[in-house]
Structure formats: structure tokens, C-alpha cells
């Protein structure tokens, strides 16, 4: 297996050391060999001041109208004697290395070769159709902006710079993947981001050795600290306003070309339950909904387990009326509560996956009709009880409250061991599993930042924008989880108020 991997890596870097020469035909042959004689590598021969000129480009990556208007027509007119002053490209540079010329061809540029010239002129003529900027479906908001990242690296960078008009916003580029040559960008504020954090993120990105990288999910998997933890340790978002807010806290944003989600590091647990609408509503309203979201995490993990523990061990905690109703609904159910709960959780996940994969009109039918039909049918068939349907419904709603989908999925997965412990030990099993979960949360870290901060370790100054949100004029300092170079972020913004 290692032999084949080594062989593929060597084949991907062949001809990397080739140098251009004054023989234009030889240069063309070397470029064709570099691209394995692919048929979409196009050549166009012209004359430039009585010298042979060849334009080479990849047919699938350039915009023909732009190539004709900015490269071919100016060369045919030949008003200037130098090729750099003749073409009308926004960017033109020279290279004498075959691999560098090939890399630029893959980056939506064209290569201009001249007779008796050992240099290649690279001009940008890319123009792939892009998806329109629109609000992301999985991070909708009511009062915030309604634009989102798309698959274009330059458009995503533009969305960030449009909001953060600061010369301190710094971008570092990386190329990851021997075959995919994926462009990755690391963004941060030079005078604010912690230098050790910047060096650590740069070290992890630079050390990646992989043949292909196509998504932020793959990148997240290879740079996160604890890959076996059920909790996401890197936040992935499609909202530019969210990404900018984290950059101004001293965090680092990572953009992967061809993917609409950007990564934010380091991150804490409570960031997954914060929404942009929290800051566009009055602070009491924002704090109320944020507390509901955090409380929904406990509900999603423990509510089915609590039902199982009550039915199996602790029925005395319920009022007699509710207990009688539950006992009646369980009278003809042949399965134990644990089997009921697991079966309904699996059915819930199946319905969710079916709704995601199917086209929108059919997905709505599956979600509504499927849920009603299956829920009614399993109760009438005495497979599960009425109360179990109610419990699983509340659990599903609680898990969907999380603004970031990954955290809601983690909560539903953690519900399975909690249910198992409840079926064996009752309330004691639930408490024990919850203790393990919170111990794990307290032990986790993301790029050196405690994951459960500001509760573990407790930081009084950061609580004001974690579980709750205090008024904006009280948020004078930045969160300290990313260890920014300076903490103050605003002056006395209510200076208009008389003392």
C-alpha cells in the first residue's frame, strides 16, 4: 500500500524541475508532457512583431470572450513592442519554470510563449460562472444580514473585506493536495491575533500531506485536536457576519477554495449556541433565547433517558394521574422503554436524512406525512406508547434549536449512551453519564483554548457574553479565550448620557 502511495506522489511531481528554453517548440512539448497530453490544453499561434507567439490555455478554465478581448486582439494589433505592455490582463507575470507555468494554467490563467524567449508570460483570464450570493439555508436569521459565502475563494474574501475595512486584516495562502492543489487562506487581524496561535495554525496547515482536499470538513478533520470527541472543536459557518465577529475577537478564519463554509479557530462550546440575532435584539431578549438554546442541549441528551428511568425505576416521582396515563399506554406495548426510545430515535434520523436528500417538494411530504403516518401507526400497532412519541418529539425539537447543526447532531448521539445508562441504573445512570460528558467538556481544548471556557476554567469577565448577553455598552473587553494581544474593544459608547 505504501508503495502505491509513494508512486502516486512521485508521478504528481514529475517535470517539476523543468526549465523553459529559447526553443518555443520544445517549451510547448514540455508543457504538453506536464499535462499528460490532455486534449483540453489548447494552443493558438499568432505573430508578434515578426516573432512566433503561442498562447496556451486550458479550454475548461478560461473565459473565451476575455481571452479574445484582452490577450489575442492586443497581440494581433501589436502597438507595443513588449508583451507585458501589450496585453490587457489585470495581472501578468513571468516565469521560467514548467511546474509554475502549469500551476498558473490550472489557476485559470493563460501562458504566452515567444520565439527565442526563455520566459513564459502568465496572464489571468479566468472566468468560471459562480453561484449567486444568498442567505445560507442552514443558518437563517431574522434580523441579521442575508448574504452568505459561496464556492468562490475571491468572493468569500470580498465578503469579509467588505465588512472589515482594516489594513490589519492579513491573508496567508497555502496550497494543499498533491493532485487537487486546493487554495486555502488563513485570515486574521495582524495586531490583534495571538502570535503563538497564528504560528500554530500555520504549522498545522503547512504540515498536511495529502493527495486531495476538497472541503472544509476534510480540513477540519486533519487539524482538530481531539478527532475522537463527539463535540465539534472547530466552528464551520456560511455567514460572513459571524466570521467577521470572530476575527475581531482575535480568532482565525480559514477559507477553502470551492467550499461555502469557512472554519473559525479556536472556538468554545458556548459559541455553538450563539446566533447573530442575539446581537440584533435587545439584550434581555437575546439572553433569554440563548439560555433556552443552552438548556435545549441538556434536554436533547437526557429527556428520553429521564422517561426510561421513570418508567423502569422511579415511577413514584410522578403524580398519580400522569402515572396512570403512562401505565395505560404501556399496557399493550411488548417492548421495554429502551427499545422504544432507540427505535424512535433511529426513525427520526431516517426521516431527517430522507428529507435532506430528496428534492424540496418531496422532502416536505416525507417530513410531515411520514412523521404523522409513522407516529400514528406505531401507536395504534402498540409498538410504542403515546408518551414516547411526545418525548422523542420534544427531544428532536431541542436538538434542532442549536444554530450550528453539528452540535445538535452531537447532542442526539450522546442521547444513546444516556438512555442505556438510564435503563440499567435509573437516575443514577443519567447523573453518571452527564458527569462524564461535562468532565469531557472541561478537559477538551481547541488550539490551546479550554473548550468549556468561561465555566471551566471560570472566567468572570467572559461570562457576560456566553450563557447570557449583557448590553453592548457593557462589553468593553473581548473574550479572552483566543488570548488576543489586547482586550479593550470599545470606549465609553454611552458618553452622551449625563452623569
C-alpha positions as CSV (number, residue, x, y, z in Angstrom):
1,X,0.0,0.0,0.0
2,X,2.8,2.4,0.9
3,X,4.5,1.6,-2.5
4,X,1.4,2.8,-4.4
5,X,1.1,5.9,-2.3
6,X,4.8,6.8,-2.9
7,X,4.5,6.1,-6.6
8,X,1.4,8.4,-6.9
9,X,3.2,11.2,-5.1
10,X,6.2,10.9,-7.4
11,X,4.1,10.9,-10.5
12,X,2.3,14.0,-9.4
13,X,5.5,16.0,-9.2
14,X,7.2,14.9,-12.4
15,X,8.7,17.6,-14.6
16,X,8.6,20.0,-11.7
17,X,12.2,20.9,-12.2
18,X,11.9,21.6,-15.9
19,X,13.2,24.9,-17.2
20,X,12.0,26.8,-20.3
21,X,14.4,27.5,-23.0
22,X,14.6,29.6,-26.2
23,X,13.2,26.8,-28.4
24,X,9.5,27.5,-28.4
25,X,8.6,24.1,-29.8
26,X,10.4,22.4,-27.0
27,X,8.7,24.6,-24.5
28,X,5.3,23.6,-25.9
29,X,6.2,19.9,-25.8
30,X,7.3,20.2,-22.1
31,X,4.0,21.9,-21.2
32,X,2.1,19.2,-23.0
33,X,4.0,16.4,-21.2
34,X,3.5,18.2,-17.9
35,X,-0.3,17.9,-18.5
36,X,0.0,14.3,-19.9
37,X,-1.1,15.4,-23.4
38,X,-4.7,16.3,-22.2
39,X,-7.0,17.3,-25.0
40,X,-8.4,20.4,-23.3
41,X,-4.9,22.0,-23.4
42,X,-5.4,24.4,-26.3
43,X,-2.8,26.3,-28.4
44,X,-3.2,29.3,-30.6
45,X,-0.4,30.5,-32.8
46,X,0.0,34.2,-33.6
47,X,2.6,36.6,-34.9
48,X,4.0,39.3,-32.6
49,X,6.4,41.7,-34.3
50,X,7.6,39.1,-36.7
51,X,8.1,36.6,-33.9
52,X,6.2,33.4,-33.4
53,X,3.8,33.7,-30.4
54,X,1.8,30.8,-28.9
55,X,-1.0,31.2,-26.4
56,X,-1.6,28.1,-24.3
57,X,-4.6,27.7,-22.0
58,X,-7.0,25.1,-20.6
59,X,-10.2,25.3,-22.5
60,X,-12.4,24.4,-19.5
61,X,-11.0,27.1,-17.2
62,X,-10.8,30.3,-19.2
63,X,-13.4,32.7,-20.4
64,X,-13.2,32.8,-24.2
65,X,-14.5,36.4,-24.6
66,X,-12.0,37.7,-22.0
67,X,-9.1,35.8,-23.7
68,X,-10.1,37.2,-27.1
69,X,-10.5,40.8,-26.0
70,X,-7.6,41.1,-23.5
71,X,-4.9,38.8,-25.0
72,X,-5.4,37.8,-28.6
73,X,-6.6,41.1,-30.1
74,X,-3.9,43.3,-28.5
75,X,-1.2,40.9,-29.7
76,X,-2.6,41.0,-33.2
77,X,-2.6,44.8,-33.2
78,X,0.9,44.8,-31.8
79,X,1.0,48.5,-30.9
80,X,3.7,48.0,-28.2
81,X,7.0,46.1,-28.5
82,X,6.8,44.4,-25.1
83,X,4.3,41.7,-24.3
84,X,3.6,43.0,-20.8
85,X,2.5,46.4,-22.1
86,X,0.5,44.8,-25.0
87,X,-1.9,42.5,-23.2
88,X,-4.7,44.0,-21.1
89,X,-4.8,41.4,-18.3
90,X,-5.3,42.6,-14.8
91,X,-2.2,40.6,-13.7
92,X,0.8,39.5,-15.8
93,X,4.0,37.9,-14.6
94,X,7.0,36.0,-16.0
95,X,8.3,32.5,-15.1
96,X,10.9,30.1,-16.5
97,X,9.8,27.0,-14.6
98,X,7.5,24.5,-16.2
99,X,5.7,23.5,-13.0
100,X,5.0,27.1,-12.1
101,X,3.5,27.8,-15.5
102,X,1.4,24.6,-15.2
103,X,0.2,25.7,-11.8
104,X,-0.9,29.1,-13.2
105,X,-2.7,27.3,-16.1
106,X,-4.7,25.4,-13.5
107,X,-5.4,28.7,-11.7
108,X,-7.4,30.0,-14.7
109,X,-4.6,31.8,-16.5
110,X,-3.1,31.5,-20.0
111,X,0.6,31.2,-20.8
112,X,2.2,33.2,-23.6
113,X,5.3,31.8,-25.2
114,X,7.5,33.8,-27.6
115,X,10.1,32.6,-30.0
116,X,13.7,32.8,-28.8
117,X,12.5,33.8,-25.3
118,X,13.2,31.5,-22.3
119,X,10.5,33.2,-20.3
120,X,6.8,32.4,-20.2
121,X,4.3,35.3,-19.7
122,X,1.3,34.3,-17.5
123,X,-1.9,36.4,-17.8
124,X,-5.1,35.9,-15.8
125,X,-8.1,35.2,-17.9
126,X,-10.2,33.1,-15.6
127,X,-14.0,33.3,-15.6
128,X,-16.0,30.4,-14.2
129,X,-19.7,31.0,-13.6
130,X,-20.3,31.5,-9.9
131,X,-23.4,30.8,-7.8
132,X,-25.2,34.0,-6.7
133,X,-24.7,35.2,-3.1
134,X,-27.7,34.3,-1.0
135,X,-28.5,33.5,2.6
136,X,-27.4,30.1,3.7
137,X,-30.2,27.6,4.3
138,X,-28.8,26.1,7.4
139,X,-28.0,29.4,9.3
140,X,-31.0,31.6,8.7
141,X,-31.6,34.7,10.7
142,X,-34.5,37.2,11.1
143,X,-32.7,40.5,11.8
144,X,-29.2,39.9,10.5
145,X,-27.7,40.2,7.0
146,X,-29.0,37.8,4.4
147,X,-25.9,37.1,2.4
148,X,-23.6,34.0,2.7
149,X,-20.4,32.5,1.5
150,X,-20.3,30.7,-1.9
151,X,-17.8,28.4,-3.5
152,X,-15.6,31.1,-4.9
153,X,-12.5,32.0,-2.8
154,X,-12.2,35.5,-4.1
155,X,-15.9,36.2,-3.5
156,X,-15.7,34.9,0.1
157,X,-12.6,37.1,0.7
158,X,-14.5,40.1,-0.7
159,X,-17.4,39.5,1.7
160,X,-15.1,39.6,4.6
161,X,-13.1,42.6,3.5
162,X,-16.4,44.4,2.7
163,X,-17.3,44.2,6.4
164,X,-13.8,44.6,7.8
165,X,-12.2,47.6,6.1
166,X,-8.9,47.4,8.0
167,X,-5.4,47.3,6.7
168,X,-4.6,45.0,9.6
169,X,-6.6,42.2,8.0
170,X,-4.0,39.8,6.8
171,X,-4.3,36.8,4.5
172,X,-1.8,33.9,4.2
173,X,-2.2,31.5,1.3
174,X,-1.5,27.7,1.4
175,X,-1.7,25.1,-1.4
176,X,-2.8,21.7,-0.1
177,X,-3.1,18.5,-2.0
178,X,-0.7,16.9,-4.5
179,X,-3.4,16.4,-7.1
180,X,-6.1,18.9,-6.1
181,X,-3.7,21.8,-5.4
182,X,-6.5,23.4,-3.3
183,X,-6.1,27.0,-2.4
184,X,-6.5,27.6,1.4
185,X,-6.4,31.1,3.0
186,X,-5.8,32.0,6.7
187,X,-7.3,35.3,7.7
188,X,-6.6,37.2,11.0
189,X,-6.0,40.7,12.3
190,X,-2.3,41.2,12.4
191,X,-2.2,43.5,15.5
192,X,-4.9,41.5,17.4
193,X,-4.5,37.8,16.9
194,X,-2.2,36.0,19.3
195,X,1.2,35.3,17.6
196,X,1.5,31.8,19.1
197,X,-2.0,30.9,17.8
198,X,-1.1,32.2,14.3
199,X,2.1,30.1,14.3
200,X,0.3,27.0,15.5
201,X,-2.5,27.2,12.8
202,X,0.2,27.9,10.2
203,X,2.2,24.9,11.3
204,X,-0.7,22.6,11.1
205,X,-1.8,23.8,7.7
206,X,1.8,23.6,6.3
207,X,2.4,20.1,7.6
208,X,-0.6,18.5,5.8
209,X,0.5,15.9,3.2
210,X,-2.5,14.6,1.2
211,X,-3.3,13.9,-2.4
212,X,-6.6,15.8,-2.5
213,X,-8.5,18.3,-0.3
214,X,-12.0,19.3,-1.4
215,X,-13.9,20.5,1.6
216,X,-13.6,22.3,4.9
217,X,-14.9,19.1,6.6
218,X,-11.8,17.2,5.4
219,X,-9.5,20.1,6.6
220,X,-11.3,20.2,9.9
221,X,-10.7,16.5,10.5
222,X,-6.9,16.7,9.9
223,X,-6.2,19.8,12.1
224,X,-8.5,19.4,15.1
225,X,-7.1,18.5,18.4
226,X,-9.3,15.6,19.5
227,X,-10.7,13.7,16.5
228,X,-12.4,11.0,18.7
229,X,-14.5,13.5,20.6
230,X,-18.2,13.7,19.8
231,X,-18.1,17.5,20.0
232,X,-17.0,19.7,17.1
233,X,-13.9,21.7,18.1
234,X,-13.8,24.0,15.0
235,X,-16.8,26.1,14.0
236,X,-17.8,26.0,10.4
237,X,-20.1,28.8,9.2
238,X,-21.5,30.1,6.0
239,X,-22.3,33.6,7.4
240,X,-19.8,36.4,6.7
241,X,-21.1,38.5,9.7
242,X,-20.4,35.6,12.0
243,X,-16.9,35.0,10.7
244,X,-16.1,38.7,10.9
245,X,-17.3,38.9,14.5
246,X,-14.9,36.1,15.5
247,X,-12.0,37.7,13.6
248,X,-12.5,40.9,15.6
249,X,-12.2,38.8,18.8
250,X,-8.7,37.7,17.8
251,X,-9.7,34.4,16.2
252,X,-8.5,33.0,12.9
253,X,-10.7,32.2,9.9
254,X,-9.7,29.6,7.3
255,X,-11.2,29.6,3.8
256,X,-11.0,26.6,1.4
257,X,-11.5,27.3,-2.3
258,X,-14.5,25.6,-3.7
259,X,-16.4,25.4,-0.4
260,X,-19.0,27.8,1.0
261,X,-18.2,27.0,4.6
262,X,-15.3,28.7,6.4
263,X,-13.6,27.5,9.6
264,X,-13.1,29.5,12.8
265,X,-10.4,28.6,15.4
266,X,-10.2,28.4,18.3
267,X,-13.7,28.0,19.5
268,X,-15.6,27.2,22.7
269,X,-18.7,25.2,23.4
270,X,-21.0,28.2,24.0
271,X,-20.1,29.7,20.6
272,X,-22.2,26.9,19.0
273,X,-25.3,28.2,20.8
274,X,-24.8,31.9,19.9
275,X,-26.8,33.3,16.9
276,X,-26.3,36.7,15.1
277,X,-29.9,37.6,16.1
278,X,-28.8,37.7,19.7
279,X,-26.9,41.0,18.9
280,X,-29.7,42.5,16.8
281,X,-32.3,42.2,19.6
282,X,-32.5,43.9,22.9
283,X,-30.1,42.2,25.4
284,X,-32.9,40.7,27.5
285,X,-34.4,39.0,24.5
286,X,-31.1,37.8,23.2
287,X,-30.1,36.4,26.7
288,X,-33.5,34.7,27.1
289,X,-33.2,32.8,23.8
290,X,-29.5,32.0,24.4
291,X,-30.4,30.4,27.7
292,X,-33.1,28.4,26.0
293,X,-30.6,27.1,23.4
294,X,-28.1,26.0,26.1
295,X,-30.9,24.4,28.1
296,X,-32.0,22.5,24.9
297,X,-28.6,20.8,24.9
298,X,-29.5,19.1,28.3
299,X,-33.0,18.2,27.0
300,X,-31.7,16.6,23.8
301,X,-29.3,14.4,25.8
302,X,-31.4,13.5,28.8
303,X,-35.1,13.7,28.1
304,X,-35.6,10.2,26.6
305,X,-33.3,8.8,29.4
306,X,-35.4,10.5,32.1
307,X,-38.6,8.9,30.6
308,X,-36.9,5.5,30.6
309,X,-35.7,5.9,34.2
310,X,-39.1,7.0,35.5
311,X,-41.0,4.1,33.8
312,X,-38.4,1.5,34.7
313,X,-37.3,2.5,38.2
314,X,-38.7,5.8,39.6
315,X,-42.5,5.9,38.9
316,X,-43.1,7.3,42.3
317,X,-41.8,10.7,41.3
318,X,-44.9,11.3,39.0
319,X,-48.3,12.4,40.1
320,X,-50.8,9.6,40.2
321,X,-52.8,11.0,37.3
322,X,-49.9,11.2,34.9
323,X,-48.5,7.8,36.1
324,X,-51.9,6.1,35.4
325,X,-52.0,7.6,31.8
326,X,-48.5,6.3,31.1
327,X,-49.2,2.8,32.5
328,X,-52.4,2.6,30.4
329,X,-50.4,3.5,27.2
330,X,-47.7,0.9,28.1
331,X,-50.1,-1.9,28.9
332,X,-50.1,-3.5,25.4
333,X,-46.5,-2.4,24.3
334,X,-44.4,-5.6,24.2
335,X,-41.0,-3.8,24.2
336,X,-39.0,-2.3,27.0
337,X,-38.8,1.5,27.1
338,X,-35.1,1.4,26.0
339,X,-36.1,-0.4,22.7
340,X,-38.9,2.0,22.2
341,X,-36.7,5.0,22.6
342,X,-33.9,3.7,20.4
343,X,-36.3,2.6,17.6
344,X,-38.0,6.1,17.6
345,X,-34.6,7.9,17.6
346,X,-33.5,5.8,14.6
347,X,-36.8,6.5,12.8
348,X,-36.3,10.2,13.5
349,X,-32.8,10.1,12.0
350,X,-34.1,8.2,8.9
351,X,-36.8,10.8,8.3
352,X,-34.3,13.6,8.7
353,X,-31.9,12.1,6.3
354,X,-34.7,11.4,3.8
355,X,-35.8,15.0,4.0
356,X,-32.3,16.3,3.3
357,X,-31.5,14.0,0.3
358,X,-34.8,14.3,-1.5
359,X,-35.9,17.3,-3.6
360,X,-37.7,20.0,-1.6
361,X,-41.3,19.3,-2.6
362,X,-41.0,15.6,-1.8
363,X,-38.9,16.3,1.3
364,X,-41.8,18.3,2.8
365,X,-44.2,15.5,2.1
366,X,-41.9,12.9,3.7
367,X,-41.3,15.1,6.8
368,X,-44.9,15.9,7.5
369,X,-46.9,12.9,6.2
370,X,-44.2,10.4,7.1
371,X,-44.0,11.7,10.6
372,X,-47.7,11.7,11.1
373,X,-48.3,8.3,9.5
374,X,-45.5,6.5,11.2
375,X,-46.3,8.1,14.6
376,X,-50.0,7.2,14.4
377,X,-49.3,3.7,13.0
378,X,-46.7,2.6,15.7
379,X,-49.0,3.8,18.5
380,X,-52.1,2.0,17.0
381,X,-50.0,-1.1,16.5
382,X,-48.9,-0.9,20.2
383,X,-45.2,-0.9,19.2
384,X,-44.5,2.3,21.2
385,X,-46.5,4.3,23.7
386,X,-48.1,7.7,23.2
387,X,-45.8,9.3,25.8
388,X,-42.7,8.1,23.9
389,X,-43.8,9.9,20.8
390,X,-44.2,13.1,22.8
391,X,-40.8,12.6,24.4
392,X,-39.0,11.9,21.1
393,X,-40.7,14.9,19.5
394,X,-39.5,17.3,22.3
395,X,-36.0,15.8,22.0
396,X,-35.9,16.3,18.2
397,X,-37.1,20.0,18.6
398,X,-34.5,20.6,21.3
399,X,-31.6,19.2,19.2
400,X,-32.7,21.3,16.2
401,X,-32.6,24.5,18.2
402,X,-28.7,24.7,18.0
403,X,-27.7,27.3,15.4
404,X,-24.9,25.1,14.3
405,X,-26.1,21.7,13.0
406,X,-23.1,19.8,14.1
407,X,-23.7,20.5,17.8
408,X,-27.4,19.3,17.6
409,X,-26.2,16.1,16.0
410,X,-23.7,15.5,18.7
411,X,-26.4,16.0,21.4
412,X,-28.6,13.4,19.7
413,X,-25.7,10.9,19.5
414,X,-24.9,11.4,23.2
415,X,-28.6,10.6,24.0
416,X,-27.9,6.9,23.2
417,X,-25.4,6.1,26.0
418,X,-27.5,8.2,28.4
419,X,-30.6,6.1,27.5
420,X,-28.6,2.9,28.0
421,X,-27.4,4.0,31.4
422,X,-30.9,5.0,32.5
423,X,-32.3,1.6,31.6
424,X,-29.6,-0.1,33.8
425,X,-29.3,2.3,36.7
426,X,-32.1,4.8,36.6
427,X,-31.5,8.4,37.6
428,X,-28.1,7.4,39.0
429,X,-27.0,6.3,35.5
430,X,-28.2,9.6,34.0
431,X,-26.3,11.6,36.5
432,X,-23.2,9.5,36.0
433,X,-23.2,9.9,32.2
434,X,-23.9,13.6,32.4
435,X,-20.9,13.9,34.8
436,X,-18.7,12.1,32.3
437,X,-19.9,14.4,29.5
438,X,-19.2,17.6,31.5
439,X,-15.9,16.2,32.6
440,X,-15.0,15.6,29.0
441,X,-16.1,19.1,28.0
442,X,-14.0,20.6,30.8
443,X,-11.0,18.6,29.6
444,X,-11.3,19.4,25.9
445,X,-9.3,22.2,24.2
446,X,-9.3,23.8,20.8
447,X,-5.9,25.0,19.6
448,X,-4.9,25.5,23.3
449,X,-8.1,27.2,24.3
450,X,-10.2,25.5,27.0
451,X,-13.4,24.2,25.2
452,X,-15.8,24.8,28.1
453,X,-14.5,28.3,28.9
454,X,-15.6,30.6,30.6
455,X,-17.1,28.0,33.0
456,X,-14.1,25.6,33.1
457,X,-11.8,27.4,33.9
458,X,-14.2,30.0,35.3
459,X,-13.5,33.5,33.9
460,X,-15.8,36.1,35.4
461,X,-15.1,38.7,32.7
462,X,-16.1,36.3,29.9
463,X,-19.5,35.2,31.3
464,X,-21.1,38.4,30.2
465,X,-21.2,37.1,26.6
466,X,-21.5,33.3,26.9
467,X,-24.5,32.0,28.8
468,X,-26.2,35.4,28.6
469,X,-25.5,38.6,26.7
470,X,-25.2,41.8,28.6
471,X,-25.9,45.2,27.0
472,X,-23.5,46.2,24.2
473,X,-22.2,49.1,26.3
474,X,-21.1,46.6,29.0
475,X,-19.0,44.5,26.6
476,X,-15.9,46.7,26.9
477,X,-13.4,43.8,26.6
478,X,-13.0,41.0,24.2
479,X,-13.4,37.3,25.2
480,X,-10.0,36.1,26.4
481,X,-10.4,32.5,25.1
482,X,-8.3,33.3,21.9
483,X,-5.8,35.3,24.0
484,X,-5.9,38.5,21.9
485,X,-3.0,40.9,22.0
486,X,-5.2,43.5,23.7
487,X,-8.5,43.1,25.4
488,X,-10.2,46.6,25.1
489,X,-12.6,46.8,22.2
490,X,-14.5,50.0,22.8
491,X,-14.5,53.2,24.7
492,X,-17.4,54.8,26.6
493,X,-20.0,54.4,23.9
494,X,-22.8,55.9,26.1
495,X,-20.9,59.1,26.7
496,X,-23.9,61.1,25.6
497,X,-25.6,60.2,28.8
498,X,-25.3,62.8,31.5
499,X,-23.7,61.8,34.8
